């Protein structure tokens, strides 16, 4: 779920999940709960095809169950409206905090005295700042390490957020937020210091990295 600020232990990314078939049998009665569990931990949109492959159910049945979940969350099934919602993004589905509570969630995550970022987080944030919009895989290619958990930390701190989705792969592009400018005391990204001419800016081979 977006804005949750915590990584769920043992969960895999949506990209990994889409390539796996679960060895856990899911009955038709259990399908809505199983889909809800998958969508809760996914950090990228999950397509109906991926959900069908993981649960072992036909895609039309999965799509119907997802539609029912969306309606349930929105309070359209004679129940209360939930604090989160199911959105279709980039050809897939993902759970987000409900739009009406976005400000409340941000107020909890963004305090006036943020904790110091780790060196890994600072390096990742720098790549996003200078390369944006950029996908996680592209950031990983520049840093040569897995940045999934660090990116989640930066999102939870409100320093980066989603910019757009790749129309072909559904990969999410990220950008920095106005909050980063506020912390840095600058008006725009153009005020960021130029990279040292003695340091690589990561452009070499960057265009060959898949989103």
DOVOLUM-34311 format. One record per residue (C-alpha): x, y, z. Coordinates in pm, whole numbers, plus 50000, padded with zeros to 5 digits. Layout:
BEGIN
XYZ...
END
This chain:
BEGIN
500005000050000501345033849910502385056550199502695027550441506355035550495507315000250596508524970450401506564938850463509014911450554509254883550303507284901550033508484902249675508224930149424505464930949167508024924448896509224892949071505704881349155504594884348795507124857648696506234832948970503484807649005502484801449365502514766349504499754776349748496314764149644493724792049648490044782849641487404804849480486124814849823489634824849927490414843749606489334878749725491414875850043494384862149848494214890749599493944915749882497084901450046499034903549720497904938949647498704950150001502404941549969502954949849600505114980749545504224982049176500894977048998499944940448950498274932148621495234909048602497404884148414500054884048689497384879848957495844851248761499204833948727500014837549097496614825949225496024799448960492574813048871491264823648528491854860148447488114868748412487494854848762490394875248897489164906948727485694902048875487144896949223489344927849191486344948649082484444936549388487344946049616487504980649460483774985449517484024972749875486844997149955484865025849802481835017950018479705008349720478594975249872476544989250162479634990050381481795018350517484235035750289487725023650370490835044450437492495029950129491455024649770492275002249477493445021049169494155009248816497565022948719499725014348419497684983948323497674969648674496134973749018497644987749335496354998049678496845034249785495825055050083492445070650002492835104849842490795121950114493305110650379496445118650184497115150450381496655132350712499055104650611501645129550491501405148950817502325117251004505205108450775506665143350738507655156951075509595189051123512715171151243513315142651000515795115951097519155117050928519255097350604521765069350564524615072550317522845047550090519665068250098521555100350023523295084449725520015070649592518285104049642521085121149450520615097949153516885105149146517475142649181519915144548891518315118348663514585122748721512215109948609513865076348664512805040648743514095019649029515924996348791517705026148637518715038848980519955003949066522025003548746523715036348836524425025849196525134989349109523084977649410519464969049484517665000949591514134987949655514114992950032515935026250009513425039149754510595029249987512275048750267512565079750048508915076749946507865072950310509875104150399508095123150123511345131149940510405113149618507105102749463505685087549148505995107548828504485085048560504325049548430506085034348133503235027047887504834994547773506234978848090504174996348359507405005148543507065035548768509165066548709510095086349020510845122849084511835144149380509205164049569508945200549676509735188450028513285180649916513695216049785512425228950118514945208350313517765219350080516685255650099516505260349722513735271349488514285246949202516405217549094518365240948869520065253549185521585219549256525375220849228526795206848904528425172948913532195173448933533765170648586536065144048734533125121948831530975101048602527385113248589526185078248517525055086448165527315061048000525175030747924522215045948106520085046947795520505009447755518985001748094515454988548067512785006448266
END
